[in-house]
Amino acid sequence: MGIGAISERIADIPAIHRKDPYGTRTMATTSSGRPLIILIGPTAGGKTDLSVRLAHDLPGGGECISADSMQVYEGMDIGTATPTLAERGGVPHHLVSIVPPDRPFTLDDWLAAAEDTIEQIRGRGRWPIVVGGTNLYVQALLFGLLDAPPPDPQLRTLLASMDPAGLRAALEDCDSDAAAKIHPNDIRRTIRAVEFARSTGRRLSEAQVQWHQACRPDARILGLDWPVEAINARINARVAAMMRDGLLEEVTRLHVEGLLGPQAAAGVGYAQLIEHLTGGCRLDEAVEQIKIRTRRLGKQQRTWLRKFRVLPHLTWIRPAEQDSYPVAMQAIMDS
């Protein structure tokens, strides 16, 4: 079937409704409110190119929404692989370069902005296309936010002051299921699980299971599934290209001018080059660490993506074996 015929059938997808995570409004996917396209896959996997092609060819056009926790920062374009104007191909891109890099930006911040942007795009009769980079953002968009109490700074400070063995024992005592999933060295997640249990009297692992029971029905999910060897080669090539394009100069400027807050400075590529700039390692060592950390990020993303395999309206595409574009268009039409 040709792309023109596919486009005509896409326009006939029936309307569906869902409540947003806060239960405050209903979003309708009608002819003036398209289904939500979500594109997921590992870093360096070709999501940007595919999203732009879809945005150009879907009837009425589409607009892209970045779901990347680092692309929100201004002036960090090279290291975060923020699409250039040429790569965007005239397609509007949202939630990129919107926050100074010395400010924190939370999951709550992104989700609220994303939901508003989706409504605005639908109001223009266009297709919202979310391009995944941070899988936790995608998860929150699909399932909403976990109903958790606000942070307790005093409790967090107390837990952070505990020795690792004592903190681990506290986790095993209050939530053994969470302890089985959280690595002993992952102090941040350990503190979160213990804080949740002490603040609510409930186990975080149990609350997360309940949270995942209902996925938003308006989403059409496309997943790019790469063989490990192929995606690792693409990651190494991307890091080399970033260095040629001026990543060192970008990090140097941000670091020297004191523009990077803790959250931005911890980003892959930035942390390693800052270590080099402060005398902690040679440049070639920093670049190799960027490759290693990015490959590790890709592995973590693949682990997250396994959680999405059971979702409805999800199509896996193997770019190493097939042209992603016609498969993606067909999947949108068939759903």
N, C-alpha and C positions, 0 to 999 in steps of 0.2 A: 504494500500500500504506500502511495506517495505521501510526502510531507503535507501537501495541500489537503489531501483527504483526511489525514490525521488531524490537522488544525481545525477542520470543520467539525469533526466529531468531538474534539476537546470542548468546543463551545457548548455542546449539548450536555455536559456533565451536570447532573441535578444539584439543586441547592441543598446544603446541609447547614446545621447550626451547632454551635457549642457555647458553653459559658466560658468566660476567660478564667484564669487561675484565681482571681479575686471574687468571682461570682457577681460582678457588678454590671456586666453588659453582655449582650449576645452579638456574635459576629456571624453574618450570613454570607455564604459563598454562593452568590447568585451571579447572573451575567455581569453585574456591576461589582461583584465581590468574589473574585476567583478563588479556587482552592489554593491552599498554601503549599508551595513547592519547597521541599527541604532537601538540600544536597549535602550529603555527608561523605566522608572518606578521609584517608590519611593526608598529612601535610605533603605538599609537592605532588599531589595526585591528579591535578588537572581540573579541579573544581571550578576555578575562575573561568577558564576558557569555555567549559561546558555551560556554565550559568549564563554567560554573555550570549552564547549562541541561542540558548533557549529564550532568553529575554527578547532577542531580536525577532524570533520566528513564531512565538506563541501569539495567537490572535489577540489584537489589542495591545500587545507588547508587555514586557515585564520589567520589573525593577529589582535590583539585588540588595539584600540586607546582609551585612557581614555579621557572623556569629563568632567572631574571634576576639578574645579578651585583650589582645595586645594591639590589634589594628585600630582600636578606639583612640589610641594616643596620637597626638599631633607630633610631627617631626620624626617619626620612627618608621618611615615608609619602607626603607630597604630591608631592615632586619625583620620586620613583620610580614614582608611580602605583600604589602598593601598594593592592590592593582593600580598600575599607572593609568594615566588618562588614555594612553593608546590601548592598553589592555582592556579598559572598560568599553571601548568601542562605541562611545556615545550613550551607553546604558547608565541610567542613574544608579549610584551606589550609596547606600545609607549606613550609618553607624561606623564610619571610618573617619579617623582624624577629627574627633569631636571633643576630646578631653586633653588638657595640658598634661604632659607626662609626669608632673610632680604631684598629681592628685590621685587618690584611690578611686576605683570604679568597680562597683560590686555587681554580682549576679542580679540582684534586685534592680539596680539601675538599668542594666542592659535589658532585662525582661520587660520592664515598663516601657522603655523606649522602643523596643521591638514591636510590642503589641500595638502601640500607637502608630508606628510606621506602617505596619501591616494594614491597619484600618484605613490610613490615608491612601495607600496604594490601591486598595480595593475601591475606595471612593472615586478614584480616577478611572475605574474600569480596567485596571491592569493586573498583572499577575505578580504577587509577592514571591520572590525566590530567595530563600534563606540559604546562605552559603556557609556551611559548618566549618569551624576551625577549632572551637572549644566545645567539646561534646557535652559538657555540663550545661552550657547555654542551650544546646539543642534539647537536652533532656528536660530542662525547665520549661521550654517552649511547648514541648509535647505533653507534659504532665502537670505543669504548674509548679508553684513553689511548695516545698514541704512546710506544713503548718508547724513552725517551730517558734519558741519564745525568742525575744530579742536577746542579743549577746549580753552576758553578765560580766563586765570587765573585772570585777573583784574575784569572781570565781575563776575566770580564765587566768588571772595573775597567780592565784593560789595553785591551780593545776600546773601552770608552766613552771612554778618553782619546785615542784616535786621531782625527785630523781626518776629516771626512766623506768626503773624496775617497779617503783611504787605506783607510778602512773599506769603502767601496764597491768599491775595487779588490780587497780581500781576499775579499769575497763573490763577485765575478765570477771570481776565481781558483779558489775552492774549490767553488762551486756556481752555475754559469752559469744553470741553469734557475730556481733560486730568485731570482737577480738579475733575471731577466726578469719576475718576478711581483711583486717587492717594490719599492715606490716608493723612489727615492733618499733621500727625506726621512724614511722610516720607519726611524729608527735602532734602535728596540727590536727589530723583526723582523729587521733586518740583523744585529744582534749575536747574536740567537738562532740564526740560520742558520750564522753563522761559528763560534760556540761549538759547535754540534752537530757540524759537520764536523771541527773540530780535536780534539774530545773523543772522537769515535767512529771517525773515518776514513771515514765515510759521508756522502753528500749528504742534507741534510734533504729536498729535493724528492723524491728517490727513496724515502726512508723513508715519506713522506706518501702516495705513490701506493700502496705496499704496504699501508699502514694502512687505506686506504679500500676495500679489496677485499671485505670481508665486513661487511654491515650486520646488526645483530641482527634475527632473524626474528620476534620477538614484537611488534614495533612496528606500530601502525596510525597513519599520519601524515596529518594534515589541514592543508592549507596555505591561508591566506587571501591571495588575490591581488587587490590593489587597483590601479586606475589611478593613475598618479603624481599627477595633479591632485586626485583625490578624497582620497588619503591625506594629501597636503600640507595640504589644507583642514582635515582632521580633526586633524592635528598642530597647526596654528595655533590651532584652537579649544581643544584640550586645554591648550596653554600658557596661553592667556588664562584658562581655568577654574582652572588651578593658581594663578595669581596672585590671582584672586578668593578662592580657598580658603585663602590664607595662606602661599604658598610663601616670600615674602620674610621673613615672621616666622619660619618654620621654619628657614631658612638663617641668619638673624641669631642666633637662639638657639644653634644648633649652633656657629656660628663664634665668637661672643662667649665661650661657655663652653669653647672649645677642645676640642670633642668630635670634630671631624672629622680623621681620619688622611688621609694623602696620597691613598690609593685612593678614599676616599669623597668627598673634596673635589674630585676631578677629574671627578666625575659631571656630566653635562649638567644645567644648571640651577643647580647648586651653584657650579661654577667661575665662571660668569658673574655670579651675584649676589654672590659673594665679591669679585670685581673691583669691582663697584659699591660694596660696603660699605667697601672699602679706598681709595676715591677714584679708581679707575681709569676709571670711565665713569658716565654718567647711567643712571638706572633704565630709561628707555625704550630706551636702547641695549643694556643688558643683556638686556632681555626680547626684543628683536629678535634678539640673538645666540643666545638660547635656542632661538628658533624655527628659526633657520638651522642651528644644530648638530643639532637634533632631526630636521629634514628630511634633513640629511646622514647622520645615523644611519639613518634610514629607507632611504636610498639604499644604504648599506652592507649593511643587512639584506636588501634585495632582491637584491643581488649574491650574498650568501651563499646565499639561497634557491634560486638557480639551480643550485647544486651538489646540491641535494636532489631535483631534478626527475627524476633517473634511478632513484631508489630504488623498491623494490617496496612495495606496500601504501600508496601515497601518492595522495591525492585533492586536487586543487586546487579551491577554492571561490571564486567571484567575488561577494563580498558586495554590491558596487555594483549587481549585476544580479539577485541571487536571495537568498532567505532561507537563511542559512547552516545553520540548525538541521536541517531535514529532509534536506538534502544530506549533512550530516555524519553523521547517524544512519544514513542509507542506506549511506553508504560504510563505516561500521564493520560493518554487517551483511553487506555484500557481500564484504568482505575475509575 
